[in-house]
C-alpha cells in the first residue's frame, strides 16, 4: 500500500485515491475492470442538436463517468470531434485531408475541455492531455505523467487524437488504452452492443453478445476502424460496446454486468 503526505493540504486526487483504497472489500471485488479507457463519439455530445455541444448531454455523460470514478476505477477518456468538424468531411469538399484532420484534432480538444469543466464542477479532479502541444490550455501528452494521474485517482482525457493526420480517434483510443495498460476499452454508442445491421433502421437486426476480433474485421461490422481493432487485438485488450444512454450502464459494464457486446480473442 502507498502512503501519501498526511500533513498540510491534501494533494489533488489524494482523497479520491484514499477513498478507493478504503472502499469496502465487497464493492471493490465487484470490479471486473479496474483501469479502463472510455471512447465517446463527438456526436454523442450533440444530444438532439445538429451541431456543437449540448450542455445537458455533456452533463449526462459526466454523471456516468463520475459514478464509475466513485467505484474506484482508474479512468481515462478519448472523445471524438465529429460534432464540430470531421477531417473526412472536409476532404470530401476539396480540403486537403491532412489539414482537415488537424482541424478535427482541435475539435476533440474543445470537447475534452468541456468534459473536464463538467467533471470538475462535480468534484472529479480531471486532467486533459493533448497530443498537439497547447500548454496554455492543457498538458502535453506524456505517458508516465498520465499513468501517475490515474494512480492518484484523477480522470485523464486524451485530446487531439494521436497527433497525426489519417488516424481516427478510434485508433487513438486503442493506442492510449495500450499505453496506459488498461484492462478494457469501452466504446460508448447509441445502442446496447454490436449488431449485424443498424437496429434503428433494420427490423430484426441480430445483436451479438460476444465476438472475436477477426470476425469483426471479416464481417466489416464497423464497430471501430480496422486499425483500432487490430491494435486492441495485438495488445489483448477486450473491447466492450454498450449504450451510453442507459442510466448506470457504464458502471454496470465495469462490474461485468448489464448489456454489452465484448470483442476479444476467442481462439
C-alpha positions in Angstrom: 0.0 0.0 0.0 1.2 3.5 -0.8 1.4 6.2 1.9 0.9 9.8 0.8 1.6 13.1 2.5 -0.6 13.5 5.6 0.4 17.0 6.8 -0.9 20.2 5.2 -3.3 20.4 2.4 -4.2 17.1 0.6 -2.8 16.8 -2.9 -5.1 16.7 -6.0 -6.6 13.3 -6.3 -5.4 12.2 -2.9 -8.8 12.0 -1.2 -10.4 10.1 -4.1 -7.5 7.6 -4.2 -7.7 7.0 -0.5 -11.4 6.7 -0.8 -10.9 3.9 -3.3 -8.4 2.2 -1.0 -10.8 2.4 1.9 -13.7 1.1 -0.1 -15.5 -1.9 1.3 -13.9 -5.2 0.1 -17.2 -6.5 -1.3 -17.6 -3.4 -3.5 -14.0 -3.5 -4.8 -14.4 -7.2 -5.6 -17.3 -6.3 -7.9 -15.0 -4.5 -10.3 -14.1 -6.7 -13.3 -12.1 -3.9 -14.9 -10.0 -1.7 -12.6 -8.4 0.6 -15.3 -10.4 1.4 -18.4 -10.5 3.8 -21.3 -13.9 5.1 -22.4 -14.2 6.2 -26.0 -17.1 8.6 -26.6 -18.0 9.9 -30.1 -18.3 13.6 -30.6 -21.8 13.1 -32.0 -22.9 11.8 -28.5 -22.2 15.3 -27.1 -24.7 16.9 -29.6 -27.7 15.4 -27.9 -30.7 16.5 -30.0 -28.8 19.3 -31.7 -27.5 19.3 -35.2 -24.1 20.7 -34.3 -21.9 21.5 -31.3 -22.3 20.7 -27.7 -25.5 20.1 -25.8 -24.7 21.0 -22.1 -27.4 18.6 -20.9 -25.7 15.7 -22.8 -22.3 16.6 -21.6 -23.6 16.7 -18.0 -25.3 13.3 -18.5 -22.1 11.6 -19.7 -20.1 13.3 -17.0 -22.5 11.8 -14.5 -21.9 8.3 -15.9 -18.1 8.9 -15.6 -18.5 10.2 -12.1 -20.4 7.1 -11.0 -17.6 4.9 -12.3 -14.9 7.0 -10.8 -16.7 6.7 -7.4 -16.4 3.0 -7.7 -12.6 3.3 -7.6 -11.9 2.6 -11.2 -8.9 4.3 -12.8 -10.5 6.0 -15.8 -9.3 7.8 -18.9 -11.3 9.1 -21.9 -10.9 9.8 -25.6 -13.6 12.0 -27.1 -14.2 12.4 -30.8 -14.7 15.7 -32.6 -17.4 14.8 -35.1 -19.9 17.2 -33.5 -17.7 20.1 -34.6 -15.6 19.0 -37.5 -14.6 15.8 -39.4 -11.4 15.7 -41.5 -13.1 13.3 -43.9 -16.0 15.6 -44.5 -13.6 18.4 -45.2 -11.7 16.3 -47.7 -14.9 15.4 -49.4 -15.4 19.1 -50.3 -11.9 19.6 -51.6 -9.9 20.4 -48.4 -6.5 18.8 -48.0 -7.1 15.7 -45.9 -4.2 16.4 -43.5 -5.4 20.0 -42.8 -9.0 18.7 -42.2 -7.7 16.1 -39.8 -5.7 18.7 -37.8 -8.9 20.8 -37.6 -10.7 17.7 -36.3 -8.0 17.2 -33.6 -8.6 20.7 -32.4 -12.3 19.9 -32.2 -11.5 16.9 -29.9 -9.6 19.3 -27.5 -12.7 21.6 -27.4 -14.8 18.6 -26.4 -12.2 17.4 -23.9 -12.1 20.8 -22.2 -15.9 20.9 -22.0 -16.0 17.4 -20.3 -13.2 18.4 -17.9 -15.1 21.5 -16.9 -18.3 19.5 -16.1 -16.4 16.7 -14.3 -14.5 19.2 -12.1 -17.8 21.0 -11.4 -18.9 17.7 -9.9 -15.7 17.5 -7.8 -13.9 14.9 -10.0 -10.2 16.0 -10.5 -9.5 15.8 -14.2 -6.5 16.4 -16.5 -6.6 17.0 -20.2 -3.5 15.9 -22.2 -3.2 16.8 -25.9 -1.1 15.1 -28.5 -0.6 18.5 -30.1 1.2 20.9 -27.7 -1.1 23.7 -26.4 0.2 24.3 -22.9 -1.9 27.4 -22.3 -5.0 25.3 -22.1 -3.9 21.7 -21.3 -1.0 19.4 -20.6 1.1 17.8 -23.4 0.7 14.1 -23.7 3.3 12.4 -21.5 2.7 8.7 -20.9 4.3 8.4 -17.5 2.6 11.6 -16.2 -0.8 10.3 -17.5 -0.2 7.0 -15.6 0.7 8.9 -12.5 -2.5 10.9 -12.8 -4.5 7.7 -13.0 -2.7 6.3 -9.9 -3.6 9.4 -8.0 -7.3 8.9 -8.8 -7.6 11.6 -11.4 -9.6 11.2 -14.6 -7.4 11.8 -17.7 -8.9 12.9 -21.0 -6.7 12.5 -24.1 -7.2 15.1 -26.8 -6.0 15.7 -30.4 -6.2 12.0 -31.3 -2.7 10.5 -32.0 -1.4 13.9 -33.1 -1.1 12.6 -36.7 -3.4 13.0 -39.7 -5.0 10.0 -41.3 -5.6 8.3 -37.9 -9.1 8.3 -36.3 -9.9 8.8 -32.6 -10.9 5.1 -32.5 -7.2 4.3 -33.3 -6.1 6.9 -30.7 -8.4 5.2 -28.1 -6.8 1.8 -28.8 -3.3 3.3 -28.7 -3.8 5.2 -25.4 -5.5 2.1 -23.9 -2.4 0.1 -24.8 0.0 2.7 -23.4 -2.0 3.1 -20.2 -2.1 -0.7 -19.6 -5.9 -0.6 -19.5 -7.9 -3.8 -18.7 -10.5 -2.9 -21.3 -11.5 -0.4 -23.9 -15.2 0.7 -23.7 -16.9 2.1 -26.7 -20.0 4.2 -25.8 -22.6 4.1 -28.5 -26.3 4.8 -29.0 -27.2 1.1 -28.9 -26.6 -1.7 -26.4 -24.0 -3.7 -28.3 -22.9 -4.7 -31.8 -25.5 -5.6 -34.4 -25.2 -7.0 -37.9 -27.2 -4.0 -39.1 -28.5 -0.7 -37.8 -31.2 -1.7 -35.3 -32.8 1.7 -35.7 -33.3 1.0 -39.4 -33.4 -2.7 -39.8 -36.2 -4.6 -38.1 -34.9 -7.9 -36.6 -31.2 -6.9 -36.7 -29.2 -9.5 -34.8 -27.3 -8.5 -31.7 -24.1 -10.2 -30.7 -23.1 -10.9 -27.1 -19.6 -11.9 -27.9 -17.3 -11.6 -31.0 -13.8 -12.4 -32.0 -11.6 -9.6 -33.3 -11.2 -11.5 -36.6 -14.9 -11.8 -37.0 -15.4 -8.1 -36.6 -12.9 -7.4 -39.3 -14.2 -10.2 -41.6 -17.8 -9.1 -41.3 -16.8 -5.4 -41.6 -19.2 -4.6 -38.7 -17.8 -1.0 -38.4 -17.7 -1.0 -34.6 -14.3 0.7 -34.8 -11.9 1.1 -37.7 -9.7 -1.8 -38.6 -6.5 -0.2 -37.2 -8.1 0.2 -33.8 -9.4 -3.4 -33.8 -6.0 -4.7 -34.8 -4.2 -2.7 -32.2 -6.5 -3.9 -29.4 -6.1 -7.5 -30.6 -2.3 -7.2 -30.6 -2.3 -6.0 -27.1 -5.1 -8.3 -25.9 -7.4 -5.5 -24.8 -11.0 -6.5 -24.9 -13.4 -4.0 -26.5 -16.8 -3.6 -24.8 -19.6 -1.9 -26.7 -22.5 -0.5 -24.7 -25.1 2.2 -24.7 -24.1 5.5 -23.0 -27.8 6.4 -23.0 -28.8 3.7 -20.4 -28.7 5.2 -16.9 -26.0 3.5 -14.9 -24.9 1.4 -17.9 -21.3 2.4 -17.7 -21.0 1.4 -14.0 -22.7 -2.0 -14.7 -20.3 -2.8 -17.6 -17.1 -2.2 -15.5 -18.6 -4.7 -13.0 -19.2 -7.3 -15.8 -23.0 -6.7 -15.6 -25.6 -5.1 -17.9 -26.0 -5.4 -21.6 -22.9 -5.1 -23.8 -21.0 -6.9 -26.6 -17.5 -8.0 -25.8 -14.9 -8.3 -28.6 -12.0 -10.4 -27.6 -9.7 -13.3 -28.7 -11.9 -16.4 -28.8 -9.3 -18.8 -30.2 
